Amino acid sequence: MNKTAPAKAFSFFHALNVIGPFFGLILVLGLFSLSSEVRPYLFTGGNCKIILIQTVIVALGALGMTMIIVGGGIDLSVGSVVAFTSVLGATLLLKGYSTVGTILLTVLAGGLLGLINGLIIAGFSMMPFIVTLGMMGVVRGLAKWLAGNQTVNSPTDAPLNHLMARVSPNSLFPLPPGVWIAIGLAIVVSVVMRQTIFGRYIYAIGSNEATARLCGIRVRLQKVLIYALAGLLFGLAGVMQLSRLTQGDPTVAIGLELDIIAAVVIGGASLSGGTGSILGSMIGALIMAVLRNGSNQMGWQNFTQEIIIGIVIIIAVGLDTFRQSRMRR
């Protein structure tokens, strides 16, 4: 009887991880639907399009952050990376680079920053929190230096601006290409995480790094690859940020890392590592977008939104801690 108790607890909390994000989304939508002012507009095609567009940047960041958190790490520099790459993309467009060339170089720049994070963390066995906290300031400073402490406006006729353009604003379709890119990448990363050896190694390292090393997994190399791949996704998020604003702003995306981490944790990932899913993180990103969208419709000021998101993060981490403690019994 006692031997089956841990297995039952594991099954229960695993099911909770899968169902929880969907329940959270329904709960948030339901709460905003209680308002007679918000309800008529909340589920319209035009507003759903706005929510999906607002989800893209957090969703792309959450794809990379899911790999990092499941692998037992954290990255606080993602907001700065998004700001830097958006400035870099706008600068490249002004210098006459093609759209494809600009996107490739911008994404690679994000990957390079992630690679640097990974090399420092794995090479010197330093805490990811400290390394990425330092890189947050370094990269933000680089963004301001590159932009000359001002916004960099991209050419108005640049095709890149259409990635996040809201065509037919009163209807759901057509969706901007950026939304489809995020959905496609979510499927790809989900397959990588669940169906490839590399993905299994990420879960193994996050569950127990020492055991993974004893099993022959090259932990340091895996960590470098995780941060580098996540950096590529952060760079792409910077491209989407540039497309959405049509300018590179070195002061943008401050606090974005909190939204991304919250989305991943709400989606069922554990900050202790070893647990998480791409589907859950995408639902978490959608919840964050709905929270901001509904708050704006309610007329709540920005500081109120920040308080709400902070409370959501505390609750999500608290539930994760409770879940972990129950599973150990």
C-alpha positions in Angstrom: 0.0 0.0 0.0 2.7 2.4 1.0 4.8 1.6 -2.1 2.0 2.6 -4.4 1.5 6.0 -2.7 4.4 7.8 -4.3 3.4 6.5 -7.7 -0.2 7.7 -7.2 1.1 11.1 -6.1 3.3 11.3 -9.1 0.4 10.4 -11.4 -1.8 13.0 -9.8 0.7 15.8 -10.0 1.7 14.9 -13.5 -2.0 15.1 -14.5 -2.2 18.5 -12.7 0.8 19.7 -14.7 -1.0 18.9 -17.9 -4.5 20.2 -17.0 -3.4 23.1 -14.8 -2.4 25.6 -17.5 -5.7 25.0 -19.4 -7.7 25.5 -16.2 -5.7 28.7 -15.5 -6.5 30.0 -18.9 -10.2 29.2 -18.5 -10.2 30.8 -15.1 -8.6 34.1 -16.3 -11.0 34.3 -19.3 -13.9 33.6 -17.0 -12.9 36.3 -14.5 -12.6 39.0 -17.2 -15.9 37.8 -18.7 -17.7 38.7 -15.5 -17.3 42.4 -16.4 -20.1 43.6 -18.6 -17.8 46.2 -20.1 -15.1 43.7 -21.2 -17.2 40.7 -22.1 -18.7 42.0 -25.4 -15.2 42.7 -26.8 -13.1 40.0 -25.1 -13.9 37.2 -27.5 -14.2 39.2 -30.8 -12.0 38.2 -33.7 -10.2 41.5 -33.6 -9.3 41.2 -29.9 -8.3 37.5 -30.2 -5.9 38.6 -33.0 -4.5 41.3 -30.6 -4.0 38.7 -27.9 -2.2 36.3 -30.2 0.1 39.1 -31.5 0.9 40.1 -27.9 1.7 36.4 -27.1 4.3 35.9 -29.9 7.3 37.6 -28.2 6.7 36.0 -24.8 6.0 32.7 -26.5 9.2 32.7 -28.4 11.1 33.6 -25.3 9.3 30.9 -23.4 10.4 28.3 -25.9 14.0 29.0 -25.1 13.4 29.5 -21.3 11.6 26.1 -21.1 14.7 24.4 -22.3 16.8 26.3 -19.8 14.5 25.8 -16.8 13.9 22.2 -17.5 17.7 21.8 -17.7 18.0 23.3 -14.2 19.0 26.8 -15.2 17.6 30.3 -15.5 18.2 33.3 -17.8 17.5 36.8 -16.6 19.1 38.5 -19.6 16.4 37.7 -22.1 14.7 41.1 -22.0 18.1 42.8 -22.7 18.8 40.4 -25.5 15.4 41.2 -27.1 16.2 44.9 -26.8 19.7 44.5 -28.2 18.7 42.4 -31.2 15.8 44.7 -32.0 18.2 47.6 -32.2 20.7 45.5 -34.2 18.0 44.6 -36.7 16.9 48.2 -37.2 20.5 49.3 -37.6 21.2 46.6 -40.2 18.1 47.6 -42.2 19.2 51.2 -42.2 22.6 50.1 -43.5 20.9 48.5 -46.5 21.0 44.8 -45.5 18.3 42.6 -47.0 15.4 41.4 -44.9 16.7 37.8 -44.9 20.2 38.9 -44.1 19.0 41.1 -41.2 16.9 38.3 -39.7 19.7 35.8 -39.9 22.3 38.1 -38.4 19.9 39.3 -35.7 19.0 35.7 -34.7 22.6 34.7 -34.8 23.5 37.6 -32.5 21.0 36.3 -30.0 22.5 32.8 -30.3 26.0 34.3 -29.7 24.9 36.0 -26.5 23.3 32.7 -25.4 26.5 30.9 -26.3 28.5 33.3 -24.1 26.1 32.7 -21.2 26.5 28.9 -21.7 30.2 29.0 -21.9 30.6 31.0 -18.7 28.0 28.9 -16.8 29.4 25.6 -17.9 33.0 26.5 -18.2 33.4 28.1 -14.8 30.6 26.2 -13.0 29.0 29.5 -12.1 25.4 29.9 -11.0 23.1 30.8 -14.0 21.3 33.3 -11.9 24.4 35.4 -11.2 25.9 35.0 -14.8 22.7 36.0 -16.5 22.0 38.8 -14.0 25.3 40.3 -15.0 24.7 39.7 -18.7 21.4 41.5 -18.3 23.2 44.7 -17.5 26.0 44.1 -20.1 23.7 43.5 -23.0 21.4 46.4 -22.0 24.4 48.6 -22.1 25.4 47.3 -25.5 22.0 48.0 -26.8 22.1 51.6 -25.6 25.6 52.0 -27.0 24.6 50.6 -30.4 21.5 52.8 -30.6 23.3 55.9 -29.3 20.9 56.2 -26.4 17.9 56.7 -28.8 15.4 54.7 -30.8 16.5 53.5 -34.2 13.6 53.7 -36.7 13.7 51.0 -39.4 12.7 51.9 -43.0 8.9 52.3 -43.2 8.8 50.1 -46.4 10.9 47.2 -44.9 9.2 43.9 -45.5 10.3 42.8 -42.0 7.6 45.1 -40.6 4.9 42.9 -42.0 5.8 39.9 -39.7 3.7 41.4 -36.9 1.4 43.7 -39.0 -2.3 43.6 -37.9 -4.1 43.2 -41.3 -7.9 43.3 -41.1 -7.9 44.4 -37.5 -11.6 43.6 -36.9 -11.3 39.9 -37.8 -9.2 37.0 -36.5 -7.9 36.0 -39.9 -5.5 36.5 -41.6 -3.0 36.1 -38.7 0.4 37.8 -39.1 3.3 35.6 -40.2 4.9 36.0 -36.8 2.0 34.1 -35.1 2.4 31.2 -37.5 6.2 31.2 -37.0 5.7 31.0 -33.2 3.2 28.1 -33.6 5.5 26.2 -36.0 8.6 26.7 -33.8 6.6 25.5 -30.7 5.8 22.2 -32.5 9.4 21.8 -33.6 10.8 22.5 -30.1 8.2 20.2 -28.5 9.3 17.4 -30.8 13.0 18.1 -29.9 12.3 18.1 -26.2 10.2 14.9 -26.2 11.4 12.8 -29.1 15.2 13.4 -29.4 18.2 12.3 -27.3 19.1 15.9 -26.8 15.7 16.6 -25.3 16.0 13.6 -23.0 19.4 14.8 -21.9 17.8 18.2 -20.9 15.3 16.5 -18.6 18.0 14.2 -17.2 20.3 17.1 -16.4 17.5 19.0 -14.8 16.3 16.1 -12.7 19.8 15.2 -11.3 22.9 16.6 -12.8 25.3 14.4 -10.9 23.5 11.2 -12.0 23.4 12.5 -15.6 27.1 13.0 -15.6 27.6 9.5 -14.2 25.5 8.1 -17.0 27.9 9.5 -19.5 26.1 12.7 -20.5 28.4 15.5 -21.4 26.7 17.9 -19.1 28.9 21.0 -19.8 28.4 20.6 -23.6 24.7 20.2 -23.2 24.4 23.3 -21.1 26.3 25.3 -23.7 24.0 24.0 -26.5 20.9 24.7 -24.4 21.8 28.4 -23.8 22.9 28.9 -27.4 19.7 27.4 -28.9 17.6 29.5 -26.4 19.6 32.6 -27.5 18.6 32.0 -31.1 15.0 32.0 -30.0 15.5 35.2 -28.0 17.1 36.8 -31.0 14.0 35.9 -33.1 11.9 37.4 -30.4 13.9 40.6 -30.9 13.1 40.4 -34.6 9.4 40.2 -33.7 9.8 43.1 -31.3 11.4 45.2 -34.1 8.6 44.2 -36.5 5.9 45.1 -34.0 7.3 48.5 -33.0 9.0 49.2 -36.4 11.9 50.5 -34.5 14.7 49.3 -32.3 14.4 50.7 -28.8 17.3 50.0 -26.3 14.9 50.6 -23.3 12.2 48.2 -24.5 11.5 44.7 -22.9 12.4 45.7 -19.4 10.8 43.1 -17.1 10.1 40.8 -20.1 12.1 38.1 -18.5 9.6 38.0 -15.6 6.7 37.5 -18.0 8.6 34.7 -19.8 9.6 32.9 -16.6 6.1 33.3 -15.3 4.7 31.8 -18.5 7.0 28.8 -18.2 6.2 28.2 -14.4 2.5 28.7 -14.9 2.8 26.1 -17.7 3.9 23.5 -15.2 7.7 23.8 -15.3 9.6 23.5 -12.0 12.3 26.0 -11.1 14.2 23.0 -9.6 14.5 21.6 -13.1 13.5 18.3 -14.8 9.8 19.2 -15.3 8.1 21.2 -18.0 6.5 21.1 -21.4 6.3 23.3 -24.4 2.5 23.1 -24.6 2.2 24.2 -21.0 4.6 27.1 -21.6 2.6 28.2 -24.6 -0.6 28.2 -22.6 1.2 30.1 -19.9 2.3 32.7 -22.5 -1.3 33.0 -23.6 -2.4 33.5 -20.0 0.1 36.4 -19.6 -1.2 38.0 -22.8 -4.9 37.6 -21.7 -4.0 39.1 -18.3 -2.5 42.2 -19.9 -5.2 42.5 -22.5 -8.0 42.2 -20.0 -6.3 44.6 -17.6 -6.1 47.2 -20.3 -9.8 46.8 -21.1 -10.7 47.1 -17.5 -8.8 50.4 -17.4 -6.3 49.2 -14.8 -3.0 51.2 -14.7 0.3 49.6 -15.5 1.4 49.3 -11.9 -1.8 47.3 -11.2 -0.9 44.9 -13.9 2.6 44.5 -12.5 1.2 43.7 -9.1 -1.2 41.1 -10.5 1.6 39.5 -12.5 3.9 39.5 -9.5 1.1 37.7 -7.4 0.7 35.2 -10.2 4.4 34.4 -10.2 4.4 33.9 -6.4 1.3 31.6 -6.6 2.8 29.6 -9.4 6.1 29.1 -7.6 4.3 28.3 -4.4 2.2 25.6 -6.1 5.4 24.2 -7.7 7.1 24.0 -4.2 4.0 22.3 -2.8 3.9 19.9 -5.7 7.6 19.0 -5.3 7.3 18.5 -1.5 4.3 16.2 -1.9 6.0 14.1 -4.5 9.0 13.5 -2.3 6.9 12.0 0.5 
